Amino acid sequence: MSSTTITVMLLVIFASLVTLLYAFFIFYKINKIKIKNKDVENVASYIKSGAMTFLKREYKIILIFVVAVAVVLAILGLIPVFNGAEGIGWESSICFIVGSVFSALAGFVGMLIATKANARTADAVEEGGISGALKIAFSGGAVLGLCVVGFGLLGLSSLIFIFTAATNATEQEAIKDAVSIVSGYSLGCSMIALFARVGGGIYTKAADVGADIVGKIEQNIPEDDPRNPATIADNVGDNVGDIAGMGSDLCESYVGSIISCLALGTVLLNGTFEITRVLFPLLIAAAGLISAVISVLIIRARKWKNPQRTLTIATYIATAIVLVATIFLSIFFLKDGNGHGEPKAIGAVVAGLICGIVVGKIAEIYTSSDYKSVKEIAKESETGHATNIIAGLGVGMKSTFLTVVVLALGIIFSYFFLGNYGIALAAVGMLSTAGITISVDGYGPISDNAGGIAQMSNLDPHVREVTDKLDSVGNTTAAIGKGFCIGSATLTALALFFSYAHAVGLGDNLNLLSTQVIVGLLIGAMLPYLFSALVIASVGKASNKMVIEVRRQFEENPLILTGEAKADYDKCIDISTKASLKEMILPGLIAVLTPIGVGFIFGAEGLGGLLVGGLSSAIMLAIFMANSGGAWDNAKKYIEEGNNGGKGSLAHQAAITGDTVGDPLKDTAGPAMDILIKLMSIISLIIAPILVEVTSLWDVLVNLING
């Protein structure tokens, strides 16, 4: 390797290590804070125990799939037809295992700190007020955010460095081979993300919906009331779904965007200077890590009282630092074919940065009670459940318009700057600030948990008011995070599709008049609906069991409702755990096996159609589900603040129904869409070489019919 390449790789690894060290420093600082209220500590211990139990059982099941896929990847590498395939062979098998471990580790560490920060956030309100609680909740989210990007980039850059150094080939060939091998790393992250997001999502929403239906609607008791047997399971779900699942999800998004850009960069390797096109996205990602560390340092250095303003400032600081780094690197590091600077890259990265911010702002407009959409849902709730549902559906559908327009403009501008490579750079640019975006997103479930703990510990009502304010902002940041996820997934999946098209020889053309392409496109457009249906149905079945169990406990032991007897929390935790682990397998298998089946039946063109149809359909569904669910949730909270009739009114009852309908949409099916499209894209890229060599079943049938 040249000295430039070695220096860049070491700098990226160093930035990753610094980020992780700072994350663990914050972890240490939070862990040192003593919980003064014993009731708070006891409730938190229940939540932590339930979360750990679930995660251990989930990872045991996932481990079986990881080992099986790793063995398959290693064996396929021995078959001649797979020579040169992306992510195939024993080296890629190792990368797959490392990616799986790092993705799971990011989620695990995030969940561990969340179960510590939630109690300390509730406990801090009495002494530090909203600023003290905000600092702890944000710090807990920051550990998750910094670990996701730190582990993601550390594993990726280390593997590229190792496989590039361990060969006698020319530097260009060595880097090409290394990038091809580390596709297995991305596949490992995707596999963990899919199961963690779907399994965690089913868990959390089964408990949430069950708790709301019986507790809030039937028994008219407050949210997170300790008398409700499903409350602990609900709060456990916030950690396993919105923290561990989300952490693995965004680790996969982050890694996928970088690898897609690296893959397109290797296609352009024709001369000495083009090597910088492969190293450039790694440096941008490293700059993003440092920007997140600086942003967290600044936010933690002072007291803040306005949660929304604080989190917005954190995002803008990180974005500004990445922008400055991009300008410097584009002019002085990135080179065109003649060895000159490449300022066009600034435009591509900026397009991604702006796209991410604007998509997030659009999500905020449609899901925050500061804007009219949520207030309109609250107003419509005054006339009943049906009008609440109708209004929420309308808001979610309408929100797709502006979001897609912004994404389309981002794709157009980044393409005009640097072609397909520019689109991949835009994805890296959008996710370069993932460290701080995830920190902001992770703050939400911690605040939500803090409110639940405050309620169950019978703290002063003022504590719950503060945590509710934090949680309301958290619902909006979660919607922003989901919009950010699907936006980055769109650009990443598009870049991976370009790599697939190159691998199978489609070039820049996909014949939409081809029968195979049309059939593939229709199947691809249907798949996100089937996937969502299975996941939502799983939540419904698990919720049904939860409702029956909670009703049973209330009927068999009336003393629970009077507070004279303790509810059986463990039974509800067990219901959510078993349901989620059982129900996550089928959707996962469909996501993995469908592109393989379509590829072998309809060939490379048919699989290309599947990817385009799946991408188009999943974008719309993900935006719709995330924003409608977020709007329903905040409409409920807006009414609970005393608007449109307040708690206990008809509008409040209708809003609770809307919230329960939106729960599986925004927290289970919606977030899984971006994983689905990227996982299909990566699998398609892996099987691309064999599709070129093997005759599809479609072609065999056509030849038989034509004689």
Secondary structure, 3 states (H helix, E strand, C coil): CCHHHHHHHHHHHHHHHHHHHHHHHHHHHHHHCCCCCHHHHHHHHHHHHHHHHHHHHHHHHHHHHHHHHHHHHHHHCCCHHHCCCCCCCHHHHHHHHHHHHHHHHHHHHHHHHHHHHHHHHHHHHHHHHHHHHHHHHHHHHHHHHHHHHHHHHHHHHHHHHHHHHCCCCCHHHHHHHHHHHCHHHHHHHHHHHHHHHHHHHHHHHHHHHHHHHHHHHHCCCCCCCCCCCCHHHHHHHHHHHHHHHHHHHHHHHHHHHHHHHHHHHHHCCCCCCCHHHHHHHHHHHHHHHHHHHHHHHHHHCCCCCCHHHHHHHHHHHHHHHHHHHHHHHHHHCCECCCCCECCHHHHHHHHHHHHHHHHHHHHHHHHCCCCHHHHHHHHHHHHCHHHHHHHHHHHHHHHHHHHHHHHHHHHHHHHHHHHHHHHHHHHHHHHCCHHHHHHHHHHHHHHHHHHHHHHHCCCCHHHHHHHHHHHHHHHHHHHHHHHHHHHHHHHHHHHHHHHHHHHHCCCCCCCCCCHHHHHHHHHHHHHHHHHHHHHHHHHHHHHHHHHHHHHHHHHHCCHHHHCCCCCCHHHHHHHHHHHHHHHCHHHHHHHHHHHHHHHHHHHHHHHHHHHHHHHHHHHHHHHHHHHHHHHHHHHHHHHHCCCCCCCCCHHHHHHHHHHHHHHHHHHHHHHHHHHHHHHHHHHHHHHHHHHHHCCCHHHHHHHHHCC
